Amino acid sequence: MSVISKQELAAGLKETAQAHHEAYRESDGFDPEWASWYAPYLQTRIGDRLGRSLTRSELTYLLIKAQREHDAAGGGSQWPESYAGVLLEG
């Protein structure tokens, strides 16, 4: 059972994306290892609110899985909601 809503998690992903873009401003946000950057940043903000404890490696894996599934579905602007769904499913 999750203690964070999909909307809250999507908002956390948007916040993480903004922080990442700021950190990589010189490269216009480009970072091939983005998921490794997102994982600890997101982990400190959501903690165990997913209803289970995830290691950074597990969270990194789920972020990459979310990206692949979102891309396979055609992408689009609603990526935070799509990624949140994958993270909640685990």
N, C-alpha and C positions, 0 to 999 in steps of 0.2 A: 504494500500500500504506500503510495506516494504522499508526501506531506508538502509538496510544492505543485502548484498548478502548471499546466502547459503554458499558460499565458505568462506566469511569473518566470518560468524557465526561459521562455523565448525572450523576455525582456532582459534577463541576465546574459543571454547569448548576444543580444544587440549591444549591451554595455561592454561586454568582453571584446566584441568586434571593434567598437570605437576605440577602446584602450589599445588594442593591437595595432590599429591603423595609426594612432598617434605614435606608438613606439617605433613603427616602421615607416614613418612619414617620408623619409628620404627615398624610400623605394616604392612610394605610393601604396604602401600596405602589402606589397608582395613579400611573401615568406613561404617557401616550400615546406617549412617545418611548422606551419601555423598551429597545427593541432597540439604540438608539444608545448607551445607558448600558451595556448588557450587553456589547457588542462589544469595547471596549477592556479591560474588566475580564476577560472570558473570554480574550481574546487574550494577555494577559500571563501567564495561567496555563497555557494549552495551547501557546502558541508555534507551532512548526511540527509539533507532534505529530500533526496530522491527515494528515501525509504530504505536505503542500503548504503553501505560504505564502499566506495570505489577507490582503487589506487589510481595514481596519475596515469599509469600505463593503461589501465582499463578505460579510463575516461578518454585518453588519447585515441584508443582503438574505436570507441563508440563515436567520437567526433568524426573520424575518418570514414567509418561506416555510414554515418549520417550524410556526409558529403557525397559519397558514392551513390547512395540511394536517392538523394535529392537530384543529383545530376542525371541518373538513369531515368528519373521520372520527368525529365525535361527542364529542371532548374526552375528559375523564376524568382520573384522578389520575396516570396514568403519563406525563405530559407530558415529563419530562426524558429518558426513554428514547426517546420519539417524536422529540423535537427532536434528540437525539444521532444517531439514524438518518439524519435529513435532513442534518445537518452532515457526517457521514461519507461520505454519497453525493455531496455537493457539488453 
